Amino acid sequence: MSLGLQILISGAAAGSLYGLVAVVHTLVYRLTGVVQFALGDMIGVAAFSALVVAAGTGAVAQEHVSPWRFALALAVAFLVAAAIGVIGYVGAVAPFLERGSALGWIAATAALAFALHALLETMFGRPGYVMPDPFPFDRLGDDGLVTIAGATLRARDVFVVILGLAVAAGASLVLRRTRSGHALEAIASDLEAARVVGLPVERLVTAAFALAGALAATVAVVAGPGEPIDASTGALLGLKGLAAALAVGFGSFWRAFAAGVVLGLAEATIATASVAGVELGASYREVLPLAAALALAAVVAARRPREVA
């Protein structure tokens, strides 16, 4: 039971991050029919923007930072990611949507991803950085480790699960309970009808891409503290979130979030437990769940083909 609880909490913590990324992918796709291939590297840029403001780029070391400085770092990360989201839409997506060129936006968003990744590789080339943690989790239990029902868990993992659920719920409420959210859902349902009734389509979709960037920054700041990050961390998160969103056919936000959690649980199970009597270990934790999610996505796409803009 203790091992099961440990897998559940640690897997759900990682899966909550994948789920949030899947929610952002779903938001963008449902509004435009576009897959934002640069989302993962946007997360990376947001994470390192926050790192520079919070602690600079000195030697790798876990440390705490004052709440006001972390709040400033968070604000900078949000602004940077939102700006990249808007620039990505205006420069890499909108022109090709108007021409009906799917190949154009695929190439443009992929090029944006490569450009952002190259920027991160150039400026942050060391193999690992650690973002300071604004919350003193190491004061809880035994240096941040707590024991529940015989299972040893990281206090931060419990926090990440709760925060992931809160952010996903907040994004869903904004889209379903506000006037702007209703307008965005109308655009997603029928773009031409939304234009006919006078909705400011371009302004609202641009704002949605800014929101997508802000959510990417949220993922970056939640994921950053406590774990080493490098230039490829955001790209990997983006890929896993995309796999989760694809696996449920870019359905509802909660389905996308749940798919991310399942992916995280699968990783934790493979890394920690034996599967059918075989202990695969950590070397398989990244490959097998991701491959399974992508295979499921291929099956879903084959059964439910959809035209993209």
N, C-alpha and C positions, 0 to 999 in steps of 0.2 A: 504493500500500500504506500509506503514512504517513497519508494522509487517511482511509483505511478504519479504521486502528487508532485514530485520534483520534476518529472517530465512534463506534466500538465502545466505547471506554472512557467517553467523556463521556455517551453515550446509556445505557450500562449503569448508570452512577452515578445519573442521574436516574431511570431505570427501576427501580432497586433500591428507591428511596423509594416509588414508585408501587406496587411489588410488596408492600412491607411493609404499606402501607395496604390493599391488596387482601386480604392475609392477615387483617387485623383485620376487615374487612367480611365475609369468608367465615366466620370464627369466629363472629361474632354471628349471621349468617344461619342457619348450620347448627344452631345451638343453639336458635334461637327462631323462625326464619322472618321475622325483622324486619330491615329495612334501616336502619342507624343513620345517618340523614341528618345528625346533628350531629357525626359523627366528625371531619370536616375542621376545624370550628371548635374542637373539643376539642384538636386538634393545635396550632391557633393559640394557644389559651389556655396550653397547656403551654409552647410556645416563648417566649411573652412572660413567663410566670412565671419561666422559667430566665433570661431576659434581665435582668429586674429584679434578681434575686439576684446574677447574675454581674457586671453592669456598670451597673445603673441604667438610666435612660432619657435619658441625655445626648445630645449631638450624635452624628450618624452618623459612626463612625470604626472602622476595623478595628484591633483590639488583642488582645493575649493576656491570659489570666487565669491565676492560679495554680491548680494542680490541685485543692487542697483547696476553693477557692471554687467551682470548676466542679463538683466533686463535690456540694457543697451545693446548687448550682443544679439539678443533675440530680435530686437527691433531692426537692427541692421540686416540680419539674415532674412527677415520677412520682406524688407524693402528690396533687397538684392534679388531674391527669388521671384517676387511679384513682378519686378521690372523685367527679368529674363522671360517670365511667362508672357508678358505683354509683347515684348520684342519678338519672341518666338512666334506668337500668333500673327502679328502684323507683318513680319518679314519672311517667315518660313511657311506659314499655313494659309493665310487669307488670300494671297495672290493666286495660289494654285487651286483653292476652292472655287474661286470665281471662274477659273478656266475649266473646272471639272477635271483637273489633272491629278489623279491619285499618285502616279509616279513622281510628280513634282513635289508634293508635300512629303512623301516618303524620303526622297533624296534630301530635301531641305532640312527636315527634322533630324535625319541621321547626320547630316553635315554639322548641324548645330551641336549635336551630342559629341562628335569628334572634336569640334573646336573647344568646347567646354572642358572635355577630358584632357586635351593637350595643354590647356591653360593650367589645370590642376597639376598635371605631371611636371610642368615647368616650374611652378611656384612652390609646390609641396612635394618634392621628390623623395623625401625620406620614407622608409618602409612603414612608419607608424607614428601617429600623433594621438594624444589623449586630451579631450576637451574637459576642462574643469567642471566639477559638478556643483550646482548651486545648492543642492540639498545634502545635508550631512548624513547620508545613509550609513557611512562607516561607523557612526555612533550607535547604531541600532544593533542589538545582539552582539555577535562576535565579529567585529570589523565588517559590519554590513550583512552578515549571514545570520538568518533566524531559523529556528527549528519549529516546524509545525507538523504535528502528527507523525513525528519520527523522521520527517524529510527536512534536509538542509536546503534552504532557499535563499536567494539574494533578495534583500528588501527592495532593491531597485526594480527587480522583475515584476513584483506585485504592483508597484507604482506604474510601470509601463503598461501593464494590462489595463488598469483602471483608466489611465490617461488616454490610451488608445480607444477604448470604448467611448469615453467622453467626447473626444474629438470627432469620431465617426458619427456619434449621435448629434453633435452640434452641427456638423456639415449637412446632415440629412434634414434637421429641423430648419436650417436656413433656407434650403431649397424647397421645402414643402410647406412652410408656414409663413413665408414673407412674400410680399408682392414681387420683389425681384426674382425670388425663387420660382414663383408661379410663372413669371414671364419666361424664365430660362427653360422651364419644363415645356411651355408652349412652343418655344423655338425648337427644342429637341423633338417634339412630336410632329410639327409641320412648319418648316422654315418659311415656305412661301406664304402660308396663311398668316404667320406671325408678322411678316412684312406688310401684308394687305391690311391688317387691322391697326397698323401704325406703331408696332413695337420697335424701339430703337435697337435693332438686331445687332449691328456691329458693336455698338457701345456695350451692350449686355454681354455679348460673347467675349469681347476684350476683357471686361471685368471678370468674367468667369475664368479666363486664363490667368489673370492676376490672382484670383482666389486659388487656383490650382498651384501657382507658385508659392503662395503663402502656406498652403497645406504641405507642400514639399519642404518648406522651411521648418514646419512643425515636426515632420518626420526626422529631419536632420538634427534638430536640437534634442528631441527625445532619444534618438539613437546614439547621439554622440558621447555623452558622459559615460565613463566607466568602461569603455571598450576602445581599443586602438582603432584609429581610422586612417585610411590612406586615400590616394586619388581614385582608387577603384571601388571604394566602399559604396558610394552613392549609386554607381552604375549597377552593381550587383543587387542592391535593394530595388532599383528600378526594374530590373529584369524579373526578379521574383514577384514583385507586385503586378507586373504585366502578365506573367504566367497565371497568377491567381485570377485576374480580371478576365483573361481569355478563357480560362477553364469554366467560368459561369456565363460565357457569352456576353460580357459587359452588361449583365443584368442589373438588378437593384443594387444600391450601395451596400446594403447589409449583406447580400449574397456575396458581393466582392470582398467585403471585410471578412466574412466567415471563411471564404476560400483561402485568404491569406493566413488566417489562424490555423486552418487545417494543414497548410504547407509548413508552418512553423512547428506544429505538433509532430508532423511526420519527420522533420529534421531531428527534433529532440529524441524521438523514439529510436531512430536509426543510430544516432550517436551514442545513446546511453543503454538501450535495452537490446535484448536478442530478439530477432524476428524469425519465427519458425525454427527456433533453436540455433540460429546462426547469428553471431555477433559481428555486425558489419563494421562498426566503429565510426569515428569522426571523419575519416577520409571519404566516406560515402554520403555523409549528411547533406552536402550541398548538391551532389550530382543526381542521386536517385529521385528525391521528391520533385526537383525541378524538371527532370526528364519526364516524370509521370504527369505533372501538371501540363507540360507542353504537349504531351501525347493526347491528354484529355481535351485540350484546347483544339487540337487538330481534328478530333472526332466531332466536337461540337460544331466547328466551322464547316465540316463536310456535311453534317446533317442540316445545318441552318445557314446556308449561304446568304450573304448580305452584300448588297452593292454599297461601295463607299464612294464618297464624293471625289 
